[in-house]
Amino acid sequence: RFAPERMVPFSFPLSKCALWDPVPMGDVIGSHITYYRNPKLSMMEKTLRLAYRHAKQNEKKLFSCFLLGTFAVDEDGEGITLTIDRFDPGREV
């Protein structure tokens, strides 16, 4: 689903040496991942259970963690698949 109201322009940090001309050229185009592809999310049950158990055992309401996986374009070129297969609780510090 294309939602232009949620899109933000690209911005790059300032640098002493420019590698390209920063003046905009041409029309504005959307660069959203779901504009041209059909996304799918796949998650391993073991990973989901581990994340759930960690969330229940955590005393804080909010905590940080990482879900790691792979991102691939489908064979037909019409869709993308994000497969999450690892959970990392991260560090407190």
C-alpha positions in Angstrom: 0.0 0.0 0.0 1.5 3.3 -1.0 1.2 6.0 1.7 2.9 9.2 0.6 1.9 11.0 3.8 4.3 8.7 5.8 7.2 9.0 3.4 10.2 11.2 4.3 12.9 12.5 2.0 16.4 11.0 2.0 19.0 13.1 3.8 22.7 12.6 4.2 25.1 14.0 6.8 27.1 17.1 5.9 30.7 16.4 4.8 33.7 18.5 3.8 33.9 16.9 0.3 30.8 16.3 -1.9 30.9 13.3 -4.2 28.0 14.5 -6.3 26.1 17.6 -7.1 23.4 18.0 -4.3 21.0 20.1 -6.5 17.8 18.1 -7.1 17.1 17.1 -10.7 13.9 15.7 -12.2 10.6 14.7 -10.7 10.2 13.4 -7.1 9.7 9.6 -7.1 8.6 7.2 -4.3 11.1 4.7 -3.0 9.0 2.5 -0.7 9.7 -1.2 -0.5 6.1 -2.2 -0.9 5.4 0.1 -3.9 6.7 -2.5 -6.5 6.9 -5.7 -4.4 4.6 -7.9 -2.3 6.2 -8.3 1.1 6.0 -11.5 3.2 7.2 -12.0 6.7 8.3 -15.4 7.9 9.4 -16.1 11.5 10.7 -19.3 13.1 8.5 -20.5 15.9 11.5 -21.1 18.2 12.6 -17.4 17.7 9.1 -16.1 18.5 8.8 -18.3 21.6 12.3 -17.1 22.9 11.4 -13.5 22.3 8.0 -14.0 24.1 9.7 -15.7 27.1 12.3 -13.0 27.3 9.6 -10.3 27.3 7.5 -12.0 30.0 10.6 -12.4 32.3 11.7 -8.8 31.8 10.7 -6.6 34.7 10.7 -3.4 32.6 7.7 -2.5 30.5 10.0 -1.5 27.6 13.2 -3.3 26.6 15.5 -3.4 23.6 16.2 -6.5 21.6 17.2 -7.6 18.1 15.4 -9.9 15.6 17.9 -11.1 13.0 17.1 -12.7 9.7 17.5 -12.7 5.9 15.9 -10.5 3.2 15.4 -12.0 -0.3 13.6 -11.3 -3.5 11.3 -14.2 -4.6 12.2 -16.3 -7.6 9.5 -14.7 -9.7 10.7 -11.2 -8.9 7.2 -10.2 -7.8 7.7 -10.4 -4.0 10.2 -10.0 -1.2 10.5 -12.3 1.9 11.9 -11.3 5.3 12.8 -14.4 7.2 13.5 -13.8 10.9 15.3 -16.7 12.4 17.3 -15.4 15.4 16.6 -13.5 18.6 19.3 -11.4 20.4 18.2 -9.8 23.7 21.1 -7.3 23.4 22.9 -5.7 26.3 21.6 -3.5 29.1 24.6 -1.0 28.8 
